[in-house]
């Protein structure tokens, strides 16, 4: 374990959304400073305005390195980046300027983490349409970070830590085989290899969370009722079962394919530590119903630690001091824990 508290870069996200205000609010919370040394990454004028929104007395100090200033609830170091005019973006709007500001913050934070100057990054939400308007055609953070880090095997995971209504002491992770794609494309994207890659990533993450113990992973069916023996589709027999068998041969503790509606109930009750979902809403809806404001987005497969909130830019309530900060606090806590974690130990079922 590292002796020093990890340095966590907090990107401000889209300046028209709730990102800057939840970062500013989190940086003034003592519990954040107990677990890490937070450093904001983004346009400093946006951060100043967000701090004023909450009535925070914190000073925004511009730094060139995460180690220049010791952060506290009264001092927020900020690594400046972003286009001129970002602070003048009208709240609740979708535009190229805010997309560019969010993009530059992610790039700056990722590069600092890759260089070892940050121990982890926690990202506030960006708006995908604004990102595209700025000329960056990524489906979201996950794909952008994968390209910046030069990795091809990666996954978006939602993680809900221990606590009600979960009965597992390790919490629950949901990894998605397909992510930001039209539903009609899901079936042509599924493959044995794609399922197995996500299962391995889920296993690796939860093994760290469980201090070396191998997690139990449930694999969702893609068709209703698990395909009903082929009546509702043959993907379970043709793709999912062979992938599960291959994973078991490697030592992964996989079960399935199981109907998603009952699998998520069993996962809530502690029978599984992780779930492999086949598409975005299959995993997102269930986990967010279990704990919307405690859920954390984690990108698996990167050489850096990256967590994020499990919600979007919330343009409808942006800059009204109404944003819920629970997910940001949990994302920072999880990033700190992962940054402090030691090596991964392998165990068989």
Buried (B, 14 or more C-beta within 10 A) or exposed (E): EEEEBBBBBBBBBBBBBBBBBBBBBBBBBEEBBEBBBBBBBBBBBBBBBBBEBBEBEBEBBEBEEBEEBEBBBEEBBBBBBBBEBBBEBEBBBBBBBBBBBBBBBBBBBBBBBBEEBBBBBBBBBBBBEBBBBBEBEBBBBBBBBBEBBEBEEBBBBBBBBEEEEBEBEBBBBBBBBBBBEEEEEBBEEBEBEBBBBBBBBBBBBBBBBBEEBBBBBBBBBBBEBBBEEEEBBEBBBEBBBEBBEBBBEEEBBBBBBBBBEEBBEBBBEBBBBBBBBBBBEBBBEBBBEBBBBBBBBBBBBBEBBBBBBBBBBBBEBBBEEEBBBBBBBBBBBBBBBBBBBEEEEEEEE
